[in-house]
């Protein structure tokens, strides 16, 4: 699969690109791993949203964070099974979409197996298909909004669509840091479970005080 460009395609060309993307979809077994493994492996992968309206958007993942179940005090799974966490605690390879600060929707990929509560937050992406010039996906809220991923897609199967994840073709240069905005979790905030591609210009740039325990 050639690297996609953020541009308009003739119908036949777009169909060919979509066929290539669909063939590159990751299967269920790929997601059945610890969130730390999946968070690194997702860098460079492509998220695709084939909206029912006919619009297609695709972006290359350049920043992620791992959340590792009930013992991880920065993870929503610490609250157990609730209406909000039903998807998080469900089967691997599904979308977990939640609202933060009452205004930003965030897209996560479930992994490790049903009941484990492992998930990877997609924090930033590089626009590759279906975006206007200057589109920004640097930050979890911006990423979900630009990709058209809202809570109505919570629980969706990422191996089928309309939102799905495709294998990567190039290896990123991975940097690990503490996670962002989870100082409330104490020592868990300082775990180096945020990963980003150092070669990308689309990584988010949170203030230093928001990284780790502050």
Beta strands, then each sheet from edge to edge (+ up, - down):
strand 1: 46-50
strand 2: 56-68
strand 3: 95-100
strand 4: 104-111
strand 5: 118-129
strand 6: 163-166
strand 7: 174-177
strand 8: 194-197
sheet 1: 3+ 4- 5+ 2- 1+ 6-
sheet 2: 3+ 4- 5+ 2- 8+ 7-
end
